[in-house]
Amino acid sequence: MFSKILIANRGEIALRILRACRELGIKTVAVHSTADEDAMHVRLADEAVCIGPAASRDSYLNVAAILAAATITGAEAIHPGYGFLSENADFAETVEAHGLTFIGPTADHIRMMGDKITAKTTMEALGVPLVPGSDGELKSLEEARAVAEKVGYPVLIKATAGGGGRGMKVAQSASELEEAWSVARTEARTAFGNDAVYLEKYLDKPRHIELQILADNHGNVVHFGERDCSLQRRHQKLLEEAGSPVLSAEQRDAIGRTATDALAKMGYRNAGTLEFLYQDGQFCFIEMNTRLQVEHPVTEMVCDVDLVREQIRIAAGEELGYTQSDISFSGHAVECRINAEDPDTFAPCPGTVAVYHPPGGLGVRVDSALYTGYRVPPYYDSMIAKVIVHAPTRAQAIARMHRALDEFVVEGIKTVIPLHRRILADPEFQKGEYTIHWLEQFTSRPH
């Protein structure tokens, strides 16, 4: 096992990794920008190193500074968390080349799954179902037209690189295809430096279902069930559940076997999440995230497993020590992402937290690095906390989340807590009758 790990991230995920390390008896190194010198993970880590100014490109994306911090502190491994460098194959490769352990998949697998076309062709060859669409990158508008006619409108033009909804445009008919093609490529080139795109059939009422996987270096692969991440705004998740209100245990087992078999054949290691669109009883693979997910706590709550601890154990060369039959699912969990945003306009609202009081009680967990007096900086992602609840049933979990959000006090800045209260109170949500398009429609309603 490692004696010291550098945490190459910030905020609540840095604190989450720090806690797992501490329970394993591992010393921690926090890296931080000048804007984060008073951050909670910096205060609690065994050592802290400033790696640059506020801008991410000069600090949390500064590979040379991070490696220098690891060297001078004697860290043996680097945990990237999520975001920033977590899915950067070159970074993972560089970490290993410097004699350190990257706590995550191999650079080859990060690279393979980071390109959506390569990911899809790989998964298709391994027996994982796909959304109907082009076989690979589209070379011309004429080729896009031919594929669109074959699969039928509406269709979705998608960038092969990146994510977050950029480089994605819907064409409802042939007359809209040229504009969708042009806009998607322009967005992709601007955001990712790569204007390659492909085409998929646009599903009108899908759920976003993802499957949590762990794999060790000894050929063992297991899944920890599904998360329903369908509540999204502009392709950004806001609320997640485990398990999905629309899946049966038999469906979970079937897609779980397909996914674990595929990753075993790939020789995959560490944590990963396979993302699917689910409609009319059919799963269609869309992409794989080769890292820890923001919403991993809902899986931890229903499976009673510390996924970060498992990541560290696997990176240290340990076997999982359990099989699929040892994993059980208990009750229901819901996570609400709390962003420092206006709940109506979604404009970012950085500033100083005047009062902070998190909720508590049975089955309530808050992952956050906030404290009273903390200044939320304007330079990074607006998520400031995650509230996760667990209960025997979905209805009880929703009631518990209502209660938890009513207790949650964050003064001095605006947050999306009022929006979450509205969602939880909505009859359609309570019945589980929502798709990936539901939240966009919900937020456009008057209230």
C-alpha positions as CSV (number, residue, x, y, z in Angstrom):
1,M,0.0,0.0,0.0
2,F,1.1,3.6,-0.6
3,S,2.5,5.7,2.2
4,K,1.7,9.1,0.6
5,I,-0.7,10.2,-2.2
6,L,-0.9,13.5,-4.0
7,I,-4.4,14.7,-4.7
8,A,-4.5,16.5,-8.0
9,N,-7.8,18.3,-7.6
10,R,-9.7,20.7,-5.4
11,G,-13.1,21.2,-3.6
12,E,-15.3,18.4,-2.4
13,I,-13.7,15.6,-4.4
14,A,-10.2,16.5,-3.0
15,L,-11.7,16.3,0.5
16,R,-13.4,13.0,-0.4
17,I,-10.1,11.4,-1.6
18,L,-8.3,12.8,1.5
19,R,-10.8,11.1,3.8
20,A,-10.4,7.7,2.1
21,C,-6.6,8.1,2.4
22,R,-6.8,8.9,6.0
23,E,-8.9,5.8,6.8
24,L,-6.2,3.7,5.0
25,G,-3.4,5.3,7.0
26,I,-2.0,7.1,3.9
27,K,-0.5,10.6,4.2
28,T,-1.8,13.2,1.8
29,V,-0.5,16.1,-0.3
30,A,-2.9,18.8,-1.4
31,V,-2.0,20.9,-4.4
32,H,-3.8,24.3,-4.8
33,S,-3.9,27.5,-6.7
34,T,-3.5,30.9,-5.1
35,A,-7.3,31.2,-5.0
36,D,-7.6,28.1,-2.9
37,E,-5.0,28.7,-0.2
38,D,-7.8,28.7,2.4
39,A,-9.6,25.7,1.0
40,M,-10.7,22.9,3.3
41,H,-8.6,20.2,1.6
42,V,-5.6,22.4,2.0
43,R,-6.2,22.8,5.7
44,L,-6.7,19.1,6.3
45,A,-4.0,17.6,4.2
46,D,-0.7,16.5,5.8
47,E,1.2,18.7,3.3
48,A,0.1,21.4,0.8
49,V,1.9,22.8,-2.2
50,C,0.8,25.9,-4.2
51,I,1.1,25.1,-7.9
52,G,0.2,28.3,-9.5
53,P,-2.3,31.2,-9.9
54,A,-6.0,31.0,-10.0
55,A,-6.6,30.1,-13.6
56,S,-6.9,26.3,-14.0
57,R,-4.5,26.2,-17.0
58,D,-1.8,27.6,-14.7
59,S,-2.5,25.5,-11.7
60,Y,-4.7,22.4,-11.7
61,L,-3.9,21.7,-15.3
62,N,-0.2,22.5,-14.9
63,V,1.4,19.0,-15.3
64,A,4.9,20.1,-14.6
65,A,3.9,21.8,-11.3
66,I,1.9,18.8,-10.1
67,L,4.8,16.4,-10.8
68,A,7.2,18.7,-9.1
69,A,5.0,18.8,-6.1
70,A,4.8,15.0,-6.0
71,T,8.6,14.8,-6.3
72,I,9.5,17.3,-3.6
73,T,7.0,15.8,-1.1
74,G,7.9,12.2,-1.8
75,A,4.4,11.1,-2.9
76,E,4.2,7.7,-4.5
77,A,0.9,8.0,-6.4
78,I,-1.4,10.7,-7.8
79,H,-5.2,10.6,-7.6
80,P,-6.8,12.9,-10.2
81,G,-10.4,12.8,-8.9
82,Y,-12.7,13.9,-11.7
83,G,-12.5,16.8,-14.1
84,F,-9.2,18.6,-14.7
85,L,-6.6,15.9,-15.7
86,S,-8.6,12.8,-14.7
87,E,-9.2,11.7,-18.3
88,N,-5.9,13.0,-19.8
89,A,-4.1,10.1,-21.2
90,D,-0.9,12.0,-21.7
91,F,-0.9,13.0,-18.0
92,A,-1.5,9.4,-16.9
93,E,1.4,8.3,-19.1
94,T,3.7,11.1,-17.8
95,V,2.9,10.2,-14.2
96,E,3.9,6.6,-14.7
97,A,7.0,7.6,-16.7
98,H,8.2,9.5,-13.6
99,G,8.0,6.4,-11.5
100,L,4.7,7.4,-9.8
101,T,1.4,5.5,-9.9
102,F,-1.6,7.0,-11.6
103,I,-4.7,6.0,-9.6
104,G,-7.0,5.2,-12.5
105,P,-7.0,3.2,-15.8
106,T,-4.1,2.8,-18.2
107,A,-3.3,5.7,-20.5
108,D,-4.2,3.4,-23.4
109,H,-7.7,2.8,-22.1
110,I,-8.2,6.5,-21.3
111,R,-7.1,7.3,-24.9
112,M,-9.3,4.6,-26.4
113,M,-12.5,5.6,-24.5
114,G,-11.7,9.4,-24.8
115,D,-12.4,9.2,-28.5
116,K,-16.1,8.5,-28.8
117,I,-15.8,6.8,-32.2
118,T,-13.1,4.5,-31.0
119,A,-15.0,3.8,-27.9
120,K,-18.1,2.9,-29.8
121,T,-16.4,0.6,-32.3
122,T,-14.5,-1.1,-29.5
123,M,-17.6,-1.7,-27.5
124,E,-19.6,-2.9,-30.5
125,A,-16.8,-5.5,-31.2
126,L,-17.1,-6.6,-27.6
127,G,-20.9,-7.2,-27.9
128,V,-22.2,-4.0,-26.3
129,P,-25.3,-2.5,-28.0
130,L,-25.0,0.9,-29.7
131,V,-27.3,3.7,-30.8
132,P,-27.9,3.3,-34.6
133,G,-25.7,5.7,-36.5
134,S,-22.5,6.2,-38.6
135,D,-19.8,3.6,-38.4
136,G,-17.2,6.3,-37.6
137,E,-16.2,9.9,-38.3
138,L,-18.2,11.5,-41.0
139,K,-16.0,12.9,-43.8
140,S,-18.6,15.1,-45.5
141,L,-22.1,16.5,-45.3
142,E,-23.2,14.2,-48.1
143,E,-22.1,11.2,-46.1
144,A,-24.0,12.6,-43.1
145,R,-27.1,12.9,-45.3
146,A,-26.9,9.3,-46.4
147,V,-26.5,8.0,-42.9
148,A,-29.4,10.2,-41.6
149,E,-31.7,8.8,-44.4
150,K,-30.7,5.3,-43.4
151,V,-31.4,5.6,-39.6
152,G,-34.2,8.1,-39.9
153,Y,-34.8,11.6,-38.5
154,P,-34.3,13.2,-36.0
155,V,-30.6,12.7,-35.8
156,L,-27.8,14.0,-33.5
157,I,-24.4,15.3,-34.8
158,K,-21.8,14.7,-32.1
159,A,-18.1,15.7,-31.6
160,T,-15.8,12.7,-31.3
161,A,-13.8,14.5,-28.6
162,G,-14.8,16.3,-25.4
163,G,-18.2,16.4,-23.7
164,G,-20.5,18.5,-21.6
165,G,-22.9,19.0,-24.5
166,R,-20.5,21.0,-26.7
167,G,-20.3,19.9,-30.3
168,M,-23.7,18.3,-30.2
169,K,-26.6,19.4,-32.4
170,V,-30.0,17.9,-33.3
171,A,-31.4,17.9,-36.8
172,Q,-35.2,17.2,-36.8
173,S,-35.3,16.9,-40.6
174,A,-33.2,17.0,-43.7
175,S,-33.6,20.7,-44.0
176,E,-31.9,21.2,-40.6
177,L,-29.0,18.8,-41.2
178,E,-26.6,21.3,-42.9
179,E,-26.8,23.8,-40.1
180,A,-26.4,21.1,-37.4
181,W,-23.4,19.8,-39.2
182,S,-21.8,23.2,-39.5
183,V,-22.5,24.3,-35.9
184,A,-21.4,21.0,-34.3
185,R,-18.1,21.1,-36.1
186,T,-17.5,24.7,-35.3
187,E,-18.2,24.2,-31.6
188,A,-16.0,21.1,-31.5
189,R,-13.1,22.9,-33.2
190,T,-13.4,25.8,-30.7
191,A,-13.8,23.7,-27.6
192,F,-11.6,20.7,-28.3
193,G,-9.3,21.7,-31.2
194,N,-10.9,18.8,-33.2
195,D,-13.8,19.2,-35.5
196,A,-14.4,15.5,-36.2
197,V,-18.1,14.5,-35.8
198,Y,-20.3,11.4,-36.1
199,L,-24.0,10.9,-36.3
200,E,-26.5,9.0,-34.2
201,K,-30.2,8.4,-34.2
202,Y,-31.8,10.9,-31.9
203,L,-33.9,9.1,-29.3
204,D,-36.9,11.2,-28.3
205,K,-37.6,9.9,-24.8
206,P,-34.5,8.1,-23.4
207,R,-33.3,7.7,-19.9
208,H,-29.6,8.2,-19.2
209,I,-28.5,5.1,-17.3
210,E,-24.9,4.4,-16.3
211,L,-23.2,1.4,-14.8
212,Q,-20.4,1.6,-12.2
213,I,-17.5,-0.8,-12.8
214,L,-14.4,-1.8,-10.8
215,A,-11.6,-4.0,-12.3
216,D,-8.4,-5.0,-10.7
217,N,-5.0,-6.0,-12.2
218,H,-5.8,-9.7,-11.8
219,G,-8.7,-10.1,-14.3
220,N,-11.5,-9.5,-11.8
221,V,-14.3,-7.2,-13.0
222,V,-17.5,-6.4,-11.1
223,H,-20.3,-3.9,-11.4
224,F,-22.1,-2.0,-8.6
225,G,-25.4,-1.5,-10.4
226,E,-26.9,1.4,-12.3
227,R,-27.4,5.1,-11.7
228,D,-30.2,7.1,-13.3
229,C,-28.7,10.4,-14.4
230,S,-31.6,11.5,-16.7
231,L,-32.2,14.8,-14.9
232,Q,-29.9,17.1,-17.0
233,R,-29.9,20.7,-18.1
234,R,-27.8,21.3,-21.2
235,H,-26.3,17.9,-20.8
236,Q,-25.1,18.7,-17.3
237,K,-26.5,16.4,-14.6
238,L,-28.3,17.9,-11.6
239,L,-29.9,15.0,-9.7
240,E,-29.1,11.3,-9.8
241,E,-30.6,8.1,-8.4
242,A,-29.5,4.6,-7.6
243,G,-31.2,2.5,-8.8
244,S,-33.2,3.6,-11.6
245,P,-37.0,3.8,-11.1
246,V,-37.6,2.1,-14.5
247,L,-35.2,-0.8,-14.4
248,S,-35.8,-4.3,-13.0
249,A,-33.2,-6.4,-11.2
250,E,-33.2,-8.7,-14.3
251,Q,-32.4,-5.8,-16.6
252,R,-29.6,-4.6,-14.3
253,D,-28.1,-8.1,-14.2
254,A,-28.3,-8.5,-18.0
255,I,-26.6,-5.2,-18.8
256,G,-24.2,-5.7,-16.0
257,R,-23.0,-9.0,-17.4
258,T,-22.6,-7.5,-20.9
259,A,-20.5,-4.6,-19.5
260,T,-18.3,-6.6,-17.2
261,D,-17.6,-9.2,-19.9
262,A,-16.6,-6.4,-22.3
263,L,-14.2,-4.8,-19.8
264,A,-12.7,-8.1,-18.8
265,K,-11.9,-8.8,-22.5
266,M,-10.4,-5.3,-22.7
267,G,-8.1,-5.9,-19.7
268,Y,-9.5,-2.7,-18.1
269,R,-8.4,-1.7,-14.6
270,N,-9.6,0.5,-11.8
271,A,-12.9,2.5,-11.8
272,G,-15.0,3.2,-14.9
273,T,-18.6,4.1,-15.8
274,L,-20.4,2.9,-19.0
275,E,-23.1,5.3,-20.0
276,F,-26.2,4.2,-21.9
277,L,-29.3,5.7,-23.4
278,Y,-32.3,3.5,-22.4
279,Q,-35.6,3.5,-24.3
280,D,-38.3,1.0,-24.9
281,G,-36.4,-1.7,-22.9
282,Q,-33.2,-1.3,-25.0
283,F,-29.8,-0.2,-23.8
284,C,-27.6,1.7,-26.2
285,F,-24.0,2.5,-25.3
286,I,-22.9,6.2,-25.8
287,E,-19.6,6.6,-24.0
288,M,-17.4,5.5,-21.1
289,N,-15.9,7.7,-18.4
290,T,-12.5,6.3,-17.3
291,R,-12.6,8.0,-13.9
292,L,-14.5,8.4,-10.7
293,Q,-17.9,10.1,-11.3
294,V,-19.4,13.1,-9.5
295,E,-22.4,11.0,-8.6
296,H,-20.5,8.0,-7.2
297,P,-21.9,8.5,-3.7
298,V,-25.4,7.2,-4.6
299,T,-23.8,3.9,-5.6
300,E,-21.8,3.8,-2.4
301,M,-25.0,4.3,-0.4
302,V,-26.9,1.4,-2.0
303,C,-23.9,-1.0,-2.1
304,D,-22.1,0.0,1.1
305,V,-18.7,0.3,-0.7
306,D,-16.1,3.0,-0.6
307,L,-15.2,3.4,-4.3
308,V,-12.3,5.7,-3.7
309,R,-10.8,3.3,-1.2
310,E,-11.2,0.5,-3.8
311,Q,-9.5,2.7,-6.5
312,I,-6.5,3.1,-4.2
313,R,-6.4,-0.6,-3.3
314,I,-6.5,-1.6,-7.0
315,A,-3.8,0.9,-7.9
316,A,-1.6,-0.6,-5.2
317,G,-1.9,-4.0,-6.9
318,E,-4.4,-5.6,-4.5
319,E,-7.1,-7.9,-5.7
320,L,-10.8,-6.9,-5.3
321,G,-11.3,-9.9,-3.0
322,Y,-14.9,-10.4,-3.9
323,T,-17.1,-11.5,-6.8
324,Q,-20.3,-10.2,-8.4
325,S,-22.3,-12.6,-6.2
326,D,-21.0,-10.8,-3.1
327,I,-22.4,-7.4,-4.1
328,S,-25.9,-6.6,-2.9
329,F,-28.1,-3.6,-3.4
330,S,-30.0,-2.1,-0.4
331,G,-32.7,0.6,-0.6
332,H,-32.7,3.7,-2.7
333,A,-30.3,6.7,-2.9
334,V,-30.8,10.2,-4.3
335,E,-28.1,12.9,-4.9
336,C,-28.7,16.6,-5.4
337,R,-25.9,18.6,-6.8
338,I,-25.8,22.0,-5.1
339,N,-24.4,24.7,-7.4
340,A,-23.6,28.2,-6.6
341,E,-26.0,29.5,-9.3
342,D,-29.2,31.5,-9.5
343,P,-32.0,28.8,-9.3
344,D,-33.9,30.5,-12.1
345,T,-31.3,31.9,-14.5
346,F,-28.5,29.5,-13.7
347,A,-26.0,32.4,-13.7
348,P,-22.9,31.6,-11.5
349,C,-23.0,33.2,-8.1
350,P,-19.6,33.2,-6.5
351,G,-19.0,35.0,-3.2
352,T,-18.5,34.7,0.5
353,V,-20.5,32.1,2.4
354,A,-22.0,34.1,5.3
355,V,-23.6,31.2,7.1
356,Y,-23.2,27.5,6.4
357,H,-25.2,24.7,8.2
358,P,-25.4,21.3,6.4
359,P,-28.2,18.9,7.1
360,G,-27.8,15.7,9.1
361,G,-29.7,12.8,10.5
362,L,-30.2,9.2,9.5
363,G,-29.3,8.4,6.0
364,V,-28.1,11.9,5.1
365,R,-24.6,12.6,3.7
366,V,-23.1,15.9,2.5
367,D,-20.0,16.0,0.4
368,S,-18.8,19.6,0.5
369,A,-15.7,21.7,1.2
370,L,-17.7,24.7,2.3
371,Y,-17.5,26.4,5.6
372,T,-18.8,29.7,7.1
373,G,-16.6,32.5,5.8
374,Y,-15.3,30.5,2.8
375,R,-15.1,32.5,-0.4
376,V,-16.5,30.6,-3.4
377,P,-14.1,31.6,-6.2
378,P,-15.3,32.5,-9.7
379,Y,-12.6,30.5,-11.5
380,Y,-13.9,26.9,-11.3
381,D,-17.0,24.7,-11.6
382,S,-20.0,26.1,-9.7
383,M,-20.8,22.9,-7.8
384,I,-20.2,23.5,-4.1
385,A,-21.9,20.5,-2.4
386,K,-23.6,17.2,-3.0
387,V,-26.5,16.1,-0.7
388,I,-27.0,12.4,-0.8
389,V,-29.7,10.5,1.1
390,H,-30.4,6.8,1.5
391,A,-33.7,5.1,2.6
392,P,-35.4,1.7,2.2
393,T,-37.7,2.9,-0.6
394,R,-37.6,5.6,-3.3
395,A,-40.6,7.4,-1.8
396,Q,-38.8,7.5,1.6
397,A,-35.6,8.7,0.0
398,I,-37.5,11.6,-1.7
399,A,-39.1,12.6,1.6
400,R,-35.7,12.4,3.3
401,M,-34.1,14.6,0.7
402,H,-37.0,17.2,1.1
403,R,-36.2,17.3,4.8
404,A,-32.5,17.5,4.3
405,L,-32.8,20.4,1.8
406,D,-35.1,22.2,4.2
407,E,-32.3,22.0,6.8
408,F,-29.5,23.1,4.5
409,V,-28.5,26.7,5.1
410,V,-26.1,28.5,2.7
411,E,-26.3,32.2,3.1
412,G,-24.4,34.9,1.2
413,I,-24.6,33.3,-2.2
414,K,-27.4,31.9,-4.3
415,T,-27.7,28.2,-4.8
416,V,-30.0,25.8,-6.8
417,I,-31.6,24.4,-3.6
418,P,-35.0,26.0,-4.4
419,L,-35.0,24.3,-7.8
420,H,-34.3,20.9,-6.2
421,R,-37.2,21.5,-3.9
422,R,-39.5,22.1,-6.9
423,I,-38.2,19.0,-8.7
424,L,-38.8,16.8,-5.7
425,A,-42.3,18.1,-5.2
426,D,-43.3,17.5,-8.9
427,P,-45.7,14.6,-9.4
428,E,-44.0,13.4,-12.5
429,F,-40.7,13.2,-10.8
430,Q,-42.2,11.4,-7.8
431,K,-43.6,8.8,-10.2
432,G,-40.3,8.4,-11.9
433,E,-41.8,9.6,-15.2
434,Y,-38.9,11.6,-16.6
435,T,-36.4,11.4,-19.5
436,I,-33.2,13.3,-20.4
437,H,-35.4,16.0,-21.9
438,W,-37.7,16.5,-18.9
439,L,-35.7,19.0,-16.9
440,E,-35.3,21.4,-19.7
441,Q,-39.1,21.5,-20.1
442,F,-39.6,21.7,-16.3
443,T,-37.3,24.7,-15.9
444,S,-39.1,26.6,-18.6
445,R,-42.5,26.3,-16.8
446,P,-43.7,29.3,-14.8
447,H,-43.6,28.9,-11.0
